[in-house]
Amino acid sequence: MKWKKSSIKGRLFITFMITLALPVFASSFYMYTYSKKVVKELMIEAIEQTFRESRKNIASYFDRVNQASHNIYKSQFRGKSLTTVIKTHYDMESDWFFMDAISTIKDFEESIFQIYLYMENINRAFLFRDYMMANTIINEGYAYDTDVEACVISLHPTRDYHIPHMINKHKHVISFVRNIYEVPKDTQIGQLVIDLDVDIFDVLLKDLYDASSESFYLINQSDAQIWYASDPTLIGQSLNASLLNASLTHIEKGVYNFPWSEDAFEGICVIETIEKPYMNLMMIKQIPVNKIDGKINEMLHFIIILLVLIIIVSIVSSLRNSFYFTKPIQRLLEAIKQVNNGHLDTVAVMERKDEFGELEEHFNHMMHSINEHIELEYKLKIENTTTELKALQSQINSHFMNNVLQSIGTEAIKSHNRKVYDLIVQLGNMMNYSMRNQDQIVQISDELDYCQNYLSLQAHRFNQGIGYHIEVDDDMTDVNVPKMILQPIVENCFVHGFREAKNLGRIIITVIKMASNCILDVADNGRGLDEDMIKQLNQGFKAVIGHKQHHESIGLLNIAKRLHYHYGDKSMLSVSHNKYGGLTVRITIPLGR
């Protein structure tokens, strides 16, 4: 089959391509159109989620420091506590108490750089760093003037707090300050300062940004100081006012991301706050627009690759399906062409179990039925032609034979021999019936008349040693049957059944209606056959089609063959034993044919 747009194969291919390609192109266009928005939303959502996790980490860190600062109230050493120390005379045991309390605070968090404790009632200060303790009498007062119980001091260089013997390492730290009060009074009796190494923020925050393309800031809201930044040179400086104000404005509105454009930056800012009673921090991340576009381009590349793969799969699938659906049709067309060329035995190869397979099966069944019908018609025509030729041959000098028989009959009447005259009339009737070659289908009544004449002649021949009886239902006399199907059966009774018979031979012919069939039985009381021979005969009747028989032999097999030509499998010829000791030959013919 040539490829044509108008062919079923072409139309199926176009249909499959449309049904597959259009949704793919439409969905791809939709994905591309909305990918920028989706990517931006997904990026911001992911950043906000990581910001929330980092906020928890930073808040947890400062909570640990805050909890550690309370240890000054909880510590005990050799029965001494903060309350007993401030109410008793200061001694060496008091020194050991403060040293133990401070070292315990250090154990809470490794990022503590140093701890400074000043007790006003004894004018004594303690400085703990690198697991070394120094203390001295000091009159400088409190390190930080604050009226709140706890607060965080912004980034600043380290101090030695006027305590000698401790070398200043000149680092930048943030300080957690807690004022110490006498319990249960509210009188301030001292101050605890915990200096924190800002390197801890690199551990907590370095995974929140891409240093090559993004900017990140951790800011103290109270003074806008940058505690940590993706650019280390900005640590300790103040955030520019415009970005800070924009961030605070959006925080007040409950919006934690907004577009931002300033100087060389254009993109999106994502913010998050960390609020505690002792501090207010804010995280800001700036994402440039080219990074968002890069994510979009990655998605676009993925969409293009996916689209190409889907198109390839669609084309292959469409071609496969179009060939799959049209291949059985093509096979049927080729089979039909073979039939048109005269090859009536053509068979369509069945490879499918679906509706196309059923179509091929029905086609093969139809061709088988047509071939069988043609074969039957052809063989029946040959059979009829042969019969006609034989009848024509028998008609040679038919007028002469009739004239002779009439002359003999006249002489019999003149001689007053009525019996001879009746025999001549019966013989003449049989000759006339046989010579009616144009009638291949006759009524049962005609066939029975012929058999009766034949039996009458045979009875005279055997000197009345043969008896016969014919019984037929009234509604069966007009049934049409093939000509000469009963006489050969009756003749077999004489040839085989009554041979060497000593008793009176008897033949009974009955014609009855049974269901939708006409049943013709010919029974005798001859010598019969054994069971094996009867079985072989019946099997031979069923397998008679396709067997070559000589048309010169008129027998049971010829009758079976002629019945099959006229009625197909709906007719049947069978032999069986009967109650008379002989055989019964039964012909079953369907009515209404």
C-alpha positions in Angstrom: 0.0 0.0 0.0 1.5 3.3 -1.1 1.6 6.1 1.5 -1.1 8.6 0.7 -2.6 11.4 2.8 -6.1 10.2 1.8 -5.4 6.6 2.9 -6.4 5.3 6.3 -2.8 4.9 7.2 -2.1 8.6 6.4 -5.2 9.8 8.2 -4.5 7.7 11.2 -0.9 9.0 11.4 -2.1 12.6 11.1 -4.8 11.9 13.8 -2.3 10.4 16.2 0.1 13.2 15.6 -2.6 15.8 16.3 -3.9 14.1 19.4 -0.4 13.6 20.8 1.5 16.7 19.5 -1.1 19.4 20.2 -1.4 18.7 24.0 2.3 18.4 24.2 2.9 21.8 22.5 0.1 23.4 24.5 1.4 22.1 27.8 5.0 23.1 26.9 3.9 26.6 26.0 2.0 26.8 29.2 5.0 25.6 31.2 7.3 28.1 29.5 4.9 31.0 30.0 4.5 30.4 33.7 7.9 28.9 34.4 9.4 32.3 35.4 6.7 32.9 38.0 6.8 29.3 39.2 10.6 29.2 39.5 10.6 32.5 41.4 7.9 31.3 43.8 9.7 28.0 44.3 13.1 29.7 44.9 11.6 32.2 47.4 9.6 29.4 49.1 12.8 27.3 49.5 14.8 30.3 50.8 12.1 31.2 53.3 12.0 27.7 54.5 15.8 27.6 55.0 15.6 31.0 56.7 13.0 29.7 59.1 15.3 26.8 59.9 18.3 29.1 60.4 16.2 31.4 62.5 15.6 28.5 64.8 19.3 27.7 64.9 20.4 31.2 65.8 17.6 31.6 68.3 18.5 28.3 69.9 22.2 29.5 70.1 21.4 32.7 71.9 18.9 30.8 74.2 21.8 28.5 75.2 24.0 31.6 76.0 21.1 33.1 77.9 20.6 29.9 79.9 24.4 29.7 80.6 24.3 33.3 82.0 21.7 32.1 84.6 24.3 29.7 86.0 25.7 32.5 88.2 22.6 32.1 90.3 22.6 28.4 90.3 26.3 27.6 91.0 27.5 26.2 94.3 31.0 25.4 95.5 31.7 23.8 98.8 28.5 24.9 100.3 28.8 28.5 99.0 26.3 30.2 96.6 25.9 33.7 95.2 23.7 34.6 98.1 26.1 33.4 100.8 29.1 35.0 99.1 27.7 38.5 99.0 26.5 38.3 102.6 29.7 36.9 104.1 33.3 38.1 104.4 35.2 37.7 101.1 37.9 35.0 101.3 39.7 32.5 99.1 36.7 30.3 99.1 34.7 33.1 97.5 37.4 33.3 94.7 37.0 29.6 94.1 33.2 30.0 93.9 33.3 32.7 91.2 36.0 30.8 89.3 33.9 27.6 89.3 30.7 29.5 88.3 32.4 31.2 85.4 34.1 28.0 84.1 30.8 26.2 84.2 29.3 29.0 82.0 32.1 28.4 79.4 31.1 24.7 79.3 27.7 25.6 78.0 28.9 26.9 74.6 32.3 26.5 73.0 32.0 29.7 70.9 32.3 31.9 74.1 35.5 33.9 73.6 35.8 35.2 77.2 33.7 35.9 80.3 33.9 39.0 82.4 32.3 39.2 85.9 32.2 42.3 88.1 30.8 42.2 91.7 30.1 45.6 93.0 29.8 44.8 96.7 33.4 43.5 96.8 34.8 45.7 94.0 36.3 42.7 92.4 36.4 41.7 88.7 37.1 38.3 87.1 38.1 37.6 83.5 38.1 34.0 82.1 39.7 33.3 78.7 41.3 30.1 77.2 40.7 28.3 80.5 42.7 30.9 82.4 41.3 33.1 85.1 42.5 36.5 86.3 40.9 38.7 89.0 41.6 42.0 90.6 40.2 44.7 92.7 38.8 47.3 90.5 36.9 50.6 90.9 35.9 51.1 87.2 32.3 50.2 87.8 30.1 48.3 85.4 31.4 47.5 81.9 28.1 48.5 80.2 25.6 50.9 81.5 22.2 49.2 80.9 19.0 49.2 82.9 17.6 46.0 81.4 18.3 42.6 82.9 19.9 41.2 79.7 20.9 42.6 76.3 23.3 42.0 73.4 26.0 44.6 72.6 26.7 44.9 68.9 30.0 44.0 67.2 33.0 45.6 68.8 36.7 44.8 69.4 37.6 42.7 72.4 38.4 44.4 75.8 40.5 43.4 78.8 38.2 45.2 81.1 41.2 46.8 82.9 42.3 43.4 84.2 46.1 43.0 84.0 47.9 39.8 83.1 45.5 39.0 80.2 46.8 39.8 76.7 44.1 41.3 74.4 43.8 39.2 71.2 42.1 42.0 69.3 39.1 40.1 67.9 35.6 41.3 67.0 33.0 40.0 69.3 29.4 40.6 70.3 28.7 40.7 74.1 25.8 39.1 76.0 25.3 41.3 79.1 23.4 40.2 82.2 22.9 42.4 85.2 23.2 40.4 88.5 20.6 41.2 91.2 20.4 40.3 94.8 17.6 37.8 95.3 14.9 38.4 96.4 15.7 42.1 96.3 16.0 44.0 93.0 19.3 45.6 93.9 22.0 45.3 91.3 25.1 43.7 92.8 27.1 42.8 89.7 27.3 42.3 85.9 28.2 39.3 83.8 29.5 39.9 80.2 29.9 36.9 77.8 31.9 37.8 74.7 30.9 35.7 71.7 33.1 34.9 68.8 31.3 36.0 65.6 32.9 33.1 63.7 30.0 31.0 65.0 27.8 32.8 62.4 29.9 31.3 59.5 29.0 27.9 60.8 25.3 28.7 61.2 24.7 30.8 58.1 27.2 29.8 55.3 24.8 27.4 53.7 22.1 30.0 53.2 23.7 31.7 50.1 25.8 31.3 47.1 28.8 33.5 47.6 29.5 33.7 43.9 26.2 35.3 43.0 24.1 36.2 46.1 24.5 38.7 49.0 23.6 37.9 52.5 23.4 40.0 55.7 22.8 39.4 59.4 21.8 42.7 60.9 21.2 44.0 64.4 18.0 46.0 63.9 18.7 48.4 66.8 21.7 50.0 65.2 21.7 48.5 61.6 25.1 47.0 62.2 26.1 44.1 60.0 27.1 41.2 62.2 27.7 38.8 59.4 27.8 39.1 55.6 28.7 37.1 52.5 31.3 39.8 51.9 33.5 39.7 55.0 34.7 43.3 54.4 31.2 44.6 55.3 31.1 43.0 58.8 30.9 45.7 61.4 29.5 48.3 59.0 26.0 49.7 58.8 23.5 48.5 56.2 22.5 51.2 53.8 19.4 53.0 55.0 17.3 52.5 51.9 17.5 48.7 52.0 17.0 48.7 55.8 13.9 50.9 55.6 12.5 48.9 52.8 13.0 45.7 54.7 11.4 47.1 57.9 8.5 48.4 55.9 7.8 45.0 54.4 8.2 43.3 57.8 5.5 45.6 59.2 3.2 44.5 56.3 4.0 40.8 56.9 5.7 40.5 53.5 9.0 38.7 53.6 10.2 39.1 50.0 10.1 42.0 47.6 11.8 43.1 44.4 14.7 45.4 44.8 16.9 47.5 42.5 19.8 49.6 43.7 23.1 50.5 42.2 24.3 47.5 40.3 21.8 45.1 41.9 18.5 44.1 40.4 16.6 41.2 41.8 14.6 40.0 44.8 15.2 40.4 48.6 14.1 37.7 51.0 14.0 38.7 54.7 13.5 37.0 58.1 13.5 38.3 61.7 14.9 36.8 64.9 13.2 38.5 67.9 14.2 37.9 71.5 13.6 40.0 74.6 17.3 40.9 74.6 17.9 41.4 70.9 16.2 41.9 67.4 18.1 40.6 64.4 17.2 40.4 60.7 18.5 38.2 57.9 18.5 39.6 54.3 19.3 37.7 51.2 19.6 39.3 47.8 19.0 37.1 44.7 20.0 38.7 41.3 17.6 38.5 38.4 20.2 36.7 36.2 20.3 33.8 38.7 16.5 33.5 38.5 16.8 33.6 34.7 19.4 30.9 34.9 17.0 28.7 36.8 14.4 29.5 34.1 16.8 28.6 31.4 17.6 25.3 33.1 13.9 24.6 33.1 13.5 25.7 29.5 16.4 23.4 28.4 14.6 20.6 30.3 11.3 21.4 28.6 13.0 21.5 25.1 14.7 18.1 25.7 11.5 16.7 27.0 9.6 18.2 24.1 12.0 16.7 21.5 11.8 13.3 23.2 8.0 13.4 23.3 7.9 14.4 19.6 10.1 11.5 18.7 8.0 9.1 20.8 4.9 10.6 19.2 6.1 10.1 15.7 7.3 6.6 16.4 4.1 5.7 18.2 1.9 7.3 15.5 3.7 5.4 12.7 3.5 2.2 14.7 -0.2 2.6 15.5 -1.1 3.6 11.9 0.8 0.5 10.5 -0.6 -1.7 13.3 -4.2 -0.7 12.5 -3.9 -0.8 8.7 -1.7 -3.9 8.4 -4.7 -6.4 8.7 -6.7 -4.3 6.2 -3.8 -4.4 3.8 -3.6 -8.2 4.2 -7.4 -8.5 3.5 -7.0 -6.3 0.4 -4.2 -8.4 -0.9 -6.3 -11.5 -0.2 -9.2 -10.0 -2.1 -6.9 -9.2 -5.1 -5.8 -12.8 -5.1 -9.5 -13.9 -5.1 -10.2 -11.5 -8.0 -7.4 -13.1 -9.9 -9.1 -16.5 -9.5 -7.3 -17.9 -6.5 -10.4 -18.8 -4.6 -8.4 -20.9 -2.1 -6.6 -17.7 -0.8 -6.5 -17.6 3.1 -5.9 -14.4 5.1 -3.2 -15.0 7.7 -4.6 -14.3 11.1 -2.1 -12.7 13.5 -4.4 -10.7 15.8 -6.9 -11.6 18.5 -8.9 -8.3 18.3 -11.7 -7.2 15.9 -9.4 -7.3 12.9 -8.6 -10.9 13.7 -12.3 -11.6 13.8 -12.7 -9.9 10.5 -9.9 -12.0 8.9 -11.5 -15.1 10.5 -14.9 -14.3 9.0 -13.3 -13.6 5.6 -11.6 -17.0 5.7 -14.8 -18.7 6.8 -16.7 -16.9 4.0 -14.2 -17.9 1.4 -14.3 -21.5 2.6 -18.1 -21.5 2.4 -18.0 -20.0 -1.1 -15.4 -22.5 -2.2 -17.4 -25.4 -0.8 -20.6 -24.1 -2.4 -18.8 -23.7 -5.8 -17.3 -27.1 -5.5 -20.7 -28.7 -4.6 -22.4 -26.9 -7.5 -19.6 -27.9 -9.9 -19.7 -31.5 -8.8 -23.5 -31.6 -8.9 -23.5 -30.1 -12.4 -21.0 -32.8 -13.5 -23.1 -35.5 -11.8 -26.3 -34.2 -13.5 -24.5 -33.9 -16.9 -23.3 -37.5 -16.5 -26.8 -38.7 -15.6 -28.2 -36.8 -18.6 -25.7 -38.3 -20.9 -26.6 -41.8 -19.6 -30.3 -41.0 -20.0 -29.7 -39.7 -23.5 -27.8 -42.9 -24.3 -30.7 -44.9 -22.9 -33.1 -42.9 -25.1 -31.6 -44.4 -28.2 -34.3 -46.2 -30.0 -36.7 -45.4 -27.0 -39.6 -45.1 -29.4 -38.7 -48.5 -30.8 -38.6 -50.0 -27.3 -42.0 -48.5 -26.4 -43.5 -49.7 -29.7 -42.1 -53.2 -29.0 -43.5 -53.2 -25.5 -46.9 -52.0 -26.7 -46.9 -54.8 -29.4 -46.1 -57.4 -26.7 -48.8 -56.0 -24.5 -51.3 -56.2 -27.3 -50.4 -59.8 -28.0 -50.7 -60.6 -24.2 -54.2 -59.1 -24.2 -55.2 -61.1 -27.3 -53.9 -64.2 -25.5 -56.0 -63.2 -22.5 -52.8 -63.1 -20.4 -53.5 -60.2 -18.0 -50.5 -60.9 -15.8 -48.0 -60.5 -18.7 -49.7 -57.3 -19.7 -49.4 -55.9 -16.2 -45.7 -56.8 -16.1 -45.1 -55.1 -19.4 -46.9 -52.0 -18.2 -44.8 -51.8 -15.1 -41.6 -52.3 -17.1 -42.7 -49.5 -19.4 -43.4 -47.1 -16.6 -39.9 -47.8 -15.2 -38.4 -47.1 -18.6 -40.3 -43.8 -18.9 -39.3 -42.7 -15.4 -35.6 -43.5 -16.0 -35.7 -41.6 -19.4 -37.0 -38.3 -17.9 -33.5 -36.9 -17.7 -34.6 -33.3 -17.3 -36.1 -34.0 -13.9 -33.3 -34.4 -11.3 -35.6 -33.5 -8.3 -38.8 -35.5 -8.0 -41.6 -36.0 -5.5 -41.4 -38.9 -3.1 -44.6 -40.3 -4.5 -42.9 -40.6 -8.0 -39.9 -42.3 -6.4 -42.2 -44.7 -4.4 -44.2 -45.6 -7.6 -40.9 -46.4 -9.4 -39.9 -48.7 -6.4 -43.3 -50.3 -6.4 -43.0 -51.2 -10.1 -39.5 -52.5 -9.5 -40.6 -54.6 -6.5 -43.6 -56.0 -8.4 -41.3 -57.2 -11.2 -38.8 -58.7 -8.8 -41.6 -60.5 -7.0 -42.7 -62.1 -10.3 -39.1 -62.9 -11.0 -38.7 -64.8 -7.7 -42.0 -66.5 -8.2 -43.7 -64.5 -5.4 -40.8 -65.3 -3.0 -40.5 -61.7 -2.1 -43.0 -59.6 -0.1 -43.0 -55.9 0.3 -44.9 -53.1 2.1 -44.8 -49.3 1.4 -46.1 -46.9 4.1 -45.9 -43.1 3.7 -47.4 -40.2 5.7 -49.9 -38.2 3.8 -48.0 -34.9 4.3 -44.8 -36.5 3.0 -45.9 -37.4 -0.6 -45.2 -34.0 -2.1 -41.7 -33.7 -0.5 -39.0 -33.2 -3.2 -36.0 -35.6 -3.2 -33.2 -36.4 -5.6 -34.2 -38.8 -8.3 -33.2 -42.5 -8.0 -32.2 -42.6 -4.3 -34.5 -45.4 -3.1 -34.2 -48.0 -6.0 -30.5 -48.6 -5.5 -31.1 -49.3 -1.8 -34.0 -51.7 -2.7 -31.8 -53.4 -5.3 -29.1 -54.0 -2.6 -31.6 -56.0 -0.7 -31.8 -58.5 -3.6 -28.1 -58.4 -4.4 -26.8 -58.8 -0.8 -29.6 -59.3 1.7 -31.6 -62.1 0.0 -28.7 -63.9 -1.6 -28.8 -67.6 -0.6 -32.0 -66.9 1.4 -34.3 -69.8 2.1 -37.2 -68.0 3.6 -39.5 -65.4 2.2 -37.8 -62.1 1.6 -39.5 -59.1 2.9 -38.9 -55.4 2.2 -40.6 -52.5 4.2 -40.4 -48.9 2.9 -41.6 -46.2 5.3 -41.7 -42.4 4.9 -42.4 -40.3 8.0 -41.8 -36.8 9.3 -39.6 -36.4 12.3 -39.0 -32.9 13.7 -38.0 -30.8 10.7 -36.7 -33.8 8.7 -38.1 -36.3 6.3 -37.1 -39.9 7.2 -37.0 -42.6 4.5 -36.4 -46.1 5.8 -35.8 -49.3 3.7 -35.8 -52.4 5.9 -35.3 -56.1 5.0 -35.1 -59.4 6.7 -32.0 -60.5 4.9 -28.8 -61.9 6.3 -27.6 -58.5 7.6 -24.0 -57.5 8.4 -21.7 -57.7 11.4 -21.1 -54.7 13.7 -17.7 -53.9 12.3 -19.0 -53.8 8.7 -21.9 -51.6 9.7 -19.5 -49.2 11.5 -17.2 -49.0 8.5 -20.2 -48.3 6.2 -21.4 -45.5 8.4 -17.9 -44.0 8.6 -17.6 -44.2 4.9 -20.9 -42.3 4.4 -19.6 -39.5 6.6 -16.3 -39.3 4.7 -17.7 -39.8 1.2 -16.9 -36.1 0.2 -13.6 -35.9 -1.5 -13.5 -39.7 -2.3 -13.4 -40.5 -6.0 -16.1 -43.0 -7.0 -16.8 -44.5 -10.4 -20.0 -43.1 -11.7 -20.8 -46.5 -13.3 -21.4 -48.0 -9.8 -24.7 -47.1 -8.4 -24.6 -47.9 -4.7 -25.0 -46.6 -1.2 -21.8 -44.4 -1.4 -23.2 -42.7 -4.5 -26.5 -42.0 -2.7 -24.6 -40.5 0.2 -22.6 -38.4 -2.2 -25.6 -37.1 -4.0 -27.4 -36.3 -0.8 -24.4 -34.2 0.3 -24.3 -32.4 -3.0 -28.0 -31.4 -2.5 -28.3 -30.9 1.2 -24.8 -30.6 2.6 -24.2 -31.7 6.2 -27.9 -31.5 7.0 -28.6 -34.8 5.3 -27.5 -38.2 6.5 -27.4 -41.8 5.3 -27.0 -44.6 7.9 -27.2 -48.4 8.2 -28.4 -50.3 11.3 -29.7 -53.7 12.5 -33.5 -54.0 12.7 -36.0 -56.3 14.6 -36.5 -58.4 11.5 -32.9 -59.7 11.6 -31.8 -57.8 8.6 -30.7 -54.2 7.9 -32.4 -50.8 7.8 -31.0 -48.1 5.6 -32.2 -44.7 6.7 -32.1 -41.5 4.6 -32.6 -38.2 6.5 -33.5 -35.2 4.4 -34.1 -31.7 5.8 -37.5 -30.2 5.0 -37.9 -26.8 3.4 -35.0 -27.2 0.9 
